Structures are given as structure tokens and as C-alpha cells.
């Protein structure tokens, strides 16, 4: 897939930021977004998530439980259980490649 991140209707990204995101996607490496509250980190993450082929992960630790959310546009399976297995298999392979 050759789709490039270029911002969105709700997020205008600088050229440097677009290049950084696209390099991370091309290398299939994670991109850590840091910044002060109110600087647009969530808007940037949502904008990146809307780029096909990208994966956005979120960890929610509330109520004594940990929830792990994966937003992945590239999965085309409509059956929820089957999509979960596809994501699980691909995600394990992807994470193994990142952290090796």
C-alpha cells in the first residue's frame, strides 16, 4: 500500500511532521508522540489512524483493569472473531519485528 500521511481535514501537519510519520510507516516502526497537554497529540494520532496501512494502539488502565485498543484500517474481515485473530497474528509478528 502506497498511501502517504498528509494530515487531514482536521489536522494540518507540517512538512517535517509528514515526513517523520511517513518514514515511521515505511520502516514499520512505532512513532512516540510526546508533548504538553493541548498541543494536538490526540488529533495527530487520530489523523494518522485514518491513513490506510497504519496502526494506532491505546492502553487504558482504569477501574483496576487494563484495556488494549488497536485501530487498524487495513483489516477487511467483517466477522469480528475472525478479524480479531487476523489482528492478533499480524500484531504479534509486527511487535516481534519492532522489538527484536
N, C-alpha and C positions, 0 to 999 in steps of 0.2 A: 504494500500500500504506500503510495507516494504523497499522501496528504500532508501538508505543512501547516504548523500552527502560525496564525497571523493575528491573534486576538479574536475578538467577537464584537457583536453589536453593542454589548455592554462593557467591554474592556478593550481599551486602546493600548496596545503594547508597543514599547519602543523597539527599534531595530535590534539592539543588543539583546533585549529580553527574548524576542522572537528567535534569534539565532541560538541563544542558550537553550531554550526549550526544544528547538528542532535538533540540536546536537544531542541532547539527552535522549530524545526519542530515537534518533538514528543509531545511537550506541546502545540503546535499550538499557539505560542506566537511570536510577532514580534521580529526581530533582528535588532537593530540600528547599522549601520556601520559608524564609525567616523574615521577620520584620515586626515593627511595633504595631499594636492594635490600631485598626482603622486605616492601614496602608494598602489594603486591597488584596491581601493574600488569598482570601476565600474567593473573591471574584476571579482572580487569576487561575486558581485551581479549577473552578467551575468552567472557565473558558477553555483551559487545557483539556478537561474531560470531554468537551464537545468536539474535539479533534479525533476523528476515527483512527484507531490503532493505538490510542494512549490508554493508560490505566491510572486511575486515581484511587488511592487507598485512604481510609479514615479509620481511626481507632477511637471508640467511645467507651470510656471507663466510667460508668455511672451506675448507681444503685447496687454496688457490690458485684457487678458483672462487667465483663469486657466484650464489646461487640466490635467485630472487624468487618468493615464495609468495603466492597470492591466495586468501582464504577468502571465498566469496560464496554465501550460501544461496539467493539469488533465481534462480539459473540452473536450469532444469528439463530441459535437454537431457541424455539418458542416454548418447549417443555421446561418448566422451572427446575426439576430434578436433574434432567439431562444437562441443562446449561450450567448448573452447579458443579457437576462432575467435569465438564469441559474446563470451566474456570479453575477448579481445584487442580486438575492435572497440569494445565498450562502455567498456572501461577506457581506451583511447586517447582517446575522446570525453570521458570523465569527467575524466581528468587534464588534458586541454587546457582544459576549463572551469575547473578549480580554479586552474591556474597562469597564466591569462590576466589 
